[in-house]
């Protein structure tokens, strides 16, 4: 069974659809039927073969490639969705609701308006929904999001000088732990290992597996090793360069030297 993976946002989650024998290419914009609404998305995975048993229900279909008229309509929808966010915020303030409207989107057929907001408390937004529905005459859905999703939507710049990874290319958030920072021997200063969302930076996960492999293949600090200069003790490791700093006791004059060796140049002594 062939499917295509489609994303509805930049760096958004990928959903699979039946291509219906359409000739689709990477980054083609298409109209699909999703949750009883028409939506416009972008092809991110082309003609992937899967086992039909992987899905517990029939896949929705790709209706057609988006034409110029569709793209104009999509542009108009996005522009009006931004205006809807401002109107939502104004009405929320008037109703005394403690929420921050962040982003909004219409489905392609304008059957539904989705507005994302953040709040420190639980919000009863039933009156707000009624007021918005009276303006737009369609289904209104307000969705409260967490701090990581908030950072993804606003697409700010991180301490590396680039846009946050979550808004550039990450389709989903990975589980992160302080153990990753410890394993990579990164400072545990919260200001240096936390992203704009206040949580651990996503990039901690990128090299975590490589550090695990490197640590298994290199002697631990304090380990006794044999070098070309004699027997020594490992002081510290550079896991990126795969080098070990070793304090070696010279046999000739009983003095000590500190040298850096490639991990392949030394062998452990049990």
C-alpha positions as CSV (number, residue, x, y, z in Angstrom):
1,X,0.0,0.0,0.0
2,X,1.4,3.4,-1.0
3,X,0.8,6.5,1.0
4,X,2.1,10.1,1.1
5,X,3.1,12.0,4.2
6,X,1.6,15.5,4.5
7,X,2.3,18.3,6.9
8,X,0.0,21.2,7.5
9,X,2.6,23.4,9.1
10,X,6.2,24.1,8.7
11,X,8.0,21.5,10.8
12,X,4.6,20.1,11.7
13,X,3.7,16.6,12.4
14,X,3.4,14.3,9.3
15,X,0.1,12.6,8.6
16,X,-0.4,9.8,6.0
17,X,-3.0,10.0,3.2
18,X,-4.1,7.9,0.2
19,X,-2.5,9.5,-2.9
20,X,-5.3,8.2,-5.1
21,X,-2.8,7.5,-8.0
22,X,-1.9,11.2,-8.2
23,X,1.6,12.1,-9.4
24,X,2.9,13.9,-6.3
25,X,6.3,15.3,-5.6
26,X,8.1,16.5,-2.5
27,X,6.8,19.9,-1.4
28,X,3.7,19.8,-3.7
29,X,0.8,21.6,-2.1
30,X,-2.4,19.5,-2.0
31,X,-6.0,19.6,-0.9
32,X,-7.0,16.8,1.4
33,X,-10.1,15.7,3.3
34,X,-9.2,15.7,7.0
35,X,-11.6,15.4,10.0
36,X,-14.6,16.2,7.8
37,X,-12.9,19.4,6.6
38,X,-10.9,20.3,3.5
39,X,-7.3,21.4,4.4
40,X,-4.3,22.4,2.4
41,X,-1.0,20.7,3.2
42,X,2.5,20.1,1.8
43,X,3.8,16.7,0.7
44,X,6.8,15.7,2.9
45,X,7.0,11.9,2.2
46,X,6.4,10.6,-1.3
47,X,5.0,7.2,-2.2
48,X,6.0,5.4,1.0
49,X,5.1,1.7,1.0
50,X,3.5,0.5,4.3
51,X,1.6,-2.5,5.6
52,X,-2.1,-1.7,5.7
53,X,-2.4,-3.3,9.1
54,X,-0.4,-0.4,10.6
55,X,-3.6,1.7,10.4
56,X,-6.8,0.9,12.3
57,X,-9.0,2.9,10.0
58,X,-9.3,3.8,6.3
59,X,-6.9,6.5,5.2
60,X,-8.3,9.9,4.1
61,X,-7.7,10.7,0.4
62,X,-5.8,13.4,-1.4
63,X,-8.3,15.2,-3.5
64,X,-6.1,17.2,-5.9
65,X,-3.0,19.2,-6.2
66,X,-3.5,22.8,-5.2
67,X,-3.9,25.2,-8.1
68,X,-3.3,29.0,-8.2
69,X,-6.8,29.8,-7.1
70,X,-6.4,27.4,-4.1
71,X,-3.1,29.1,-3.1
72,X,-4.8,32.6,-3.2
73,X,-7.6,31.4,-1.0
74,X,-5.1,29.8,1.4
75,X,-3.2,33.1,1.6
76,X,-6.4,35.0,2.4
77,X,-7.3,32.4,5.0
78,X,-4.0,32.8,6.8
79,X,-4.3,36.6,6.7
80,X,-7.8,36.6,8.2
81,X,-6.7,34.0,10.8
82,X,-4.1,36.5,12.1
83,X,-6.9,39.1,12.4
84,X,-9.1,36.5,14.2
85,X,-6.3,36.0,16.8
86,X,-6.3,39.8,17.5
87,X,-10.1,39.8,17.8
88,X,-10.0,36.8,20.1
89,X,-7.5,38.5,22.4
90,X,-9.6,41.7,22.5
91,X,-12.8,39.8,23.4
92,X,-11.0,37.7,25.9
93,X,-9.7,40.8,27.6
94,X,-13.2,42.3,27.6
95,X,-14.6,39.1,29.2
96,X,-11.8,39.1,31.8
97,X,-10.3,35.8,30.7
98,X,-6.7,35.1,31.6
99,X,-5.4,33.9,28.3
100,X,-2.9,34.8,25.6
101,X,-4.1,34.1,22.0
102,X,-1.0,33.0,20.1
103,X,-1.9,31.7,16.6
104,X,-4.9,30.8,14.6
105,X,-5.8,29.0,11.4
106,X,-8.9,28.4,9.2
107,X,-9.4,25.0,7.5
108,X,-9.2,25.5,3.7
109,X,-13.0,25.3,3.4
110,X,-13.4,27.7,6.4
111,X,-15.7,25.2,8.2
112,X,-13.5,25.6,11.3
113,X,-11.4,28.3,13.0
114,X,-8.8,27.0,15.4
115,X,-7.2,29.4,17.8
116,X,-4.2,28.4,20.0
117,X,-3.7,30.1,23.4
118,X,-1.6,29.8,26.5
119,X,-2.7,30.4,30.1
120,X,-1.4,29.8,33.6
121,X,-4.9,28.7,34.7
122,X,-7.8,26.7,33.5
123,X,-10.1,29.0,31.3
124,X,-13.8,28.8,30.8
125,X,-14.0,30.2,27.3
126,X,-17.6,29.2,26.4
127,X,-18.8,32.8,26.1
128,X,-15.7,33.7,24.0
129,X,-16.5,30.8,21.6
130,X,-20.1,32.1,21.2
131,X,-18.9,35.6,20.4
132,X,-16.4,34.4,17.8
133,X,-19.0,32.0,16.3
134,X,-21.4,35.0,15.8
135,X,-18.7,36.8,13.9
136,X,-17.3,34.0,11.7
137,X,-20.4,31.8,11.4
138,X,-18.5,28.6,11.6
139,X,-17.1,26.1,14.1
140,X,-14.7,27.6,16.7
141,X,-12.1,25.6,18.5
142,X,-9.9,27.0,21.2
143,X,-6.9,24.9,22.1
144,X,-4.7,25.5,25.1
145,X,-1.0,24.7,24.4
146,X,2.1,24.2,26.6
147,X,5.3,26.2,26.7
148,X,7.1,24.0,24.1
149,X,4.3,24.3,21.6
150,X,4.2,28.0,22.3
151,X,7.9,28.4,21.4
152,X,7.3,26.3,18.2
153,X,4.5,28.6,17.1
154,X,6.3,31.9,17.7
155,X,9.5,30.7,16.0
156,X,12.0,32.8,18.0
157,X,15.8,32.7,17.8
158,X,17.7,30.5,20.2
159,X,21.1,31.2,22.0
160,X,22.8,29.6,18.9
161,X,21.6,32.5,16.8
162,X,19.3,30.4,14.7
163,X,15.5,29.9,14.8
164,X,14.4,27.3,17.4
165,X,14.8,23.7,16.1
166,X,11.2,23.0,16.9
167,X,10.0,25.6,14.5
168,X,12.5,24.9,11.8
169,X,12.5,21.1,11.3
170,X,11.4,19.0,14.3
171,X,8.1,17.3,13.6
172,X,7.6,16.1,17.1
173,X,9.1,16.7,20.6
174,X,11.5,14.0,22.0
175,X,11.7,13.1,25.7
176,X,14.6,14.9,27.3
177,X,16.4,14.5,30.6
178,X,19.1,16.1,32.7
179,X,21.0,12.8,32.3
180,X,21.7,13.8,28.7
181,X,23.6,16.9,29.8
182,X,25.5,15.0,32.4
183,X,26.5,12.3,29.9
184,X,27.8,15.0,27.5
185,X,29.6,16.7,30.4
186,X,27.7,20.0,29.7
187,X,27.3,22.6,32.3
188,X,24.2,22.0,34.4
189,X,23.5,25.8,34.6
190,X,19.7,26.0,33.7
191,X,20.3,29.2,31.8
192,X,22.7,27.5,29.4
193,X,20.8,24.2,28.8
194,X,17.3,25.6,28.7
195,X,15.6,26.8,25.5
196,X,13.3,29.8,25.1
197,X,10.4,27.6,26.4
198,X,12.2,27.2,29.7
199,X,12.6,23.4,29.2
200,X,15.7,21.5,28.3
201,X,17.0,22.3,24.8
202,X,16.0,19.9,22.1
203,X,19.6,19.7,20.7
204,X,20.7,17.8,23.9
205,X,19.2,14.7,22.2
206,X,21.1,15.0,18.9
207,X,24.5,13.7,20.0
208,X,23.3,11.7,23.1
209,X,23.6,8.3,21.3
210,X,27.1,9.1,20.0
211,X,28.3,9.9,23.5
212,X,26.8,6.6,24.7
213,X,28.8,4.7,22.1
214,X,32.0,6.7,22.7
215,X,31.9,6.2,26.4
216,X,31.6,2.4,25.9
217,X,34.7,2.4,23.6
218,X,36.9,4.6,25.7
219,X,38.5,4.0,29.2
220,X,36.9,5.8,32.1
221,X,38.7,8.6,34.0
222,X,40.7,7.0,36.7
223,X,41.2,3.8,34.6
224,X,44.8,2.4,34.5
225,X,46.0,2.1,30.9
226,X,49.0,1.1,28.9
227,X,50.6,3.7,26.5
228,X,53.6,3.8,24.3
229,X,55.3,5.8,27.1
230,X,54.4,3.5,29.9
231,X,51.6,2.8,32.4
232,X,49.3,5.7,33.2
233,X,46.0,6.9,34.6
234,X,43.3,8.5,32.5
235,X,42.6,12.0,33.7
236,X,39.9,13.1,31.3
237,X,38.4,12.2,27.9
238,X,37.5,14.2,24.8
239,X,34.6,12.1,23.4
240,X,34.2,14.2,20.3
241,X,37.9,13.8,19.2
242,X,38.1,10.4,20.8
243,X,41.2,11.4,22.8
244,X,42.3,10.7,26.4
245,X,44.5,12.8,28.6
246,X,46.7,10.5,30.6
247,X,49.2,10.9,33.4
248,X,52.1,8.5,32.7
249,X,54.9,7.5,35.0
250,X,58.1,7.1,33.0
251,X,60.1,4.0,33.8
252,X,63.5,5.5,33.0
253,X,63.7,8.4,35.4
254,X,60.6,7.8,37.6
255,X,59.1,11.1,36.5
256,X,55.6,11.8,35.4
257,X,54.2,13.4,32.2
258,X,50.7,14.3,31.0
259,X,50.0,13.5,27.4
260,X,47.0,13.2,25.2
261,X,46.5,10.0,23.2
262,X,44.0,8.8,20.6
263,X,41.8,6.1,22.3
264,X,43.2,3.5,19.7
265,X,46.8,4.2,20.9
266,X,46.1,3.0,24.5
267,X,44.8,-0.2,26.0
268,X,43.1,-0.8,29.3
269,X,44.7,-2.7,32.2
270,X,42.3,-4.8,34.3
